[in-house]
Amino acid sequence: MTPAEAQEERENIYHPDLPFVERIEACIQRYRARRRLGASDQIFNKYLFLGGIDSTPRMFSGHVDADFQDMSPEEKRAATAVDTVHVSGGGSRFYNDSERAGWDVDFAGVAAGFLSENLPTMTAWDYPQMGKAVGVLENFLTYVLQHDVCPEYDANVKEALAVCQRAKVELPQTHQALLFFPGEFNLALSELFCEDYYFFGEGEFQRPANFAPENVFKVALSTVGSQKQYEAVMEGLASKSVKVVSEEECSMEVVSVHRPSTESRNLVRSVALDQGGPFAPIGWIVAKPCLIEDGFDRGEHFELSEKEETFFLDDAILSRLEPGFKLQLCVCELNIGIRFIKQARLVLVEWHTFLPQNLMLHFKEPVPNDRPPQSAAAPEAEGGPAKAAKRVSAES
């Protein structure tokens, strides 16, 4: 950038007296014009969409070289730009500056929503691709700061950059934690007490060849369980009276992680039985119910319990969990008071955010329809699906 261009940006394009929507629109258009995003273009478009910005290609906007001959670089950029922050109109799918209700300027929130909810799906958990996508966001946010686009939101932009830094570490960490579920302990209990259970073994964790579920259960409770729990297990297994009394789907937030001590690890390694082994060191997490937003309405009277629960887990899983991580689980309870994880469906970062804009992805504006509806008096209204089906049948 030349000194003249920097002065132009400072005094005209990004002048603080200009409305924010004008400055950010110019920023996005200029950023895209100066960067060759290539395959990352789709990533950037989705990020902008979640922020309410329209990146839809314009209809009938084709140009030939002759059209640009007498244009300045700024005029060429404006003529070829596809990114729009609507001042009015634009439909319900995007931000409209004339109807601001329900919208806030939140760079950190949009970054958190895109990275935690959308990016893993878009990249199918391909870590190198995820890293490149995070880099695109970091590059854009750094551009916003360096060009002094919106100094009133600099602190929020820096928060968004901090989210990007966390995403590089924590997103792969949550994915790895999910791949190591259910672990030996939960697999043993599922095989022992869930009649409909079948382990597919599609993740990193595989069922050991010399797996003895009952021995795994006994060894685990002898190292991490209370005396009361251990006695209940031994008595229940001997009498074959242990059974599942409830099964539920729940969302839990990790409060604390307790990995096995050195003494516990040495004790587990020293166990030698006729069946099973070597056994995995077991620790536990303390978790509390939480709400994982997904766009569904929970009703006005939805309340979360404050009761904390304990779940025993293999150390391979515990090493990848952090306080604040959110788990979507299928949990079973035994009649001896022990609850175990039958299946982990999701492991999410602490800053997981669901943006309502996700619900607008395939939204279409309603249009007037003059066709009369079906009713008891006219079950086959003119032009209705039943008559249309008959017409197709008659023609065939």
C-alpha angles and dihedrals in degrees: 000000000000124000089250092054091048090052091048091054093046097046103033120007099042101020109152091234091064117093114266093240091059093048096047092046091052090046094053093046093048092045092053091046092053097043128065099216095174110168090006091066092093091051092051092046092053091049090052092047091056087054091055096255120139113230096164112137111255119249119243093004098129117142136192126210091260090063091063100045097097097033127107118230089259092052091048090052092050092048094052099037118118100181115098134178101199116231090187135353119009095131131259096295095076142042114281116197092207090058107040098160111129095015130106133174102250117153092173093050094051091047091050092048095048096044098043101037109025110024098064091053094045093051099033088233092299098160098204091049090047090052091052091050092051087049091056091054092046091050092051094046091048088051089054091053097042094050093046091233098159113004090176088068099039093113090053092048089053089051088055090052089051089053089053090053091051091047092060090061107026102044094060088041093058091046092051091049090054092049091055094055137138093025126194097292097052092039090054093052093044092052093045100047110017110079094191095049123122123171114218098185098212096147136061092285114082129185108260115246094233095043119162108179096192093051091047089054093049096046092047094051092045090058105036107013128089121255089253092053093047093051091047090051095049093046093044094049092048093052094035089230098127113110142154112266099178142014126192144167112236144163117228135184118214110242098177139354121220113191120195116274123240089255091053092048092051091048092052092047091053094055112106119180134167091250129034131011168154085077125213118245110251130212133158146236129219110220138175131204115271140174119249105199115226105157097268120125112244094191131244097284100050110137133178123223116238093210114124121217135199124226125186114225140174115262090241087068096039091055089062099045127088132189108271096033112131124225130198105205147174103221129191127196125210124215089247092064100258118130121200137182112253093180137359110213100176139011112194135184121255091250095051108150130187111206116208088220087076088073091059096059096102098021117138125194112250115250129203114267120198094187111114114242124245116263141169089267093047108024091168104047118192108279093010124140095260094055091042090055091049091049092052090047092051092049092050 
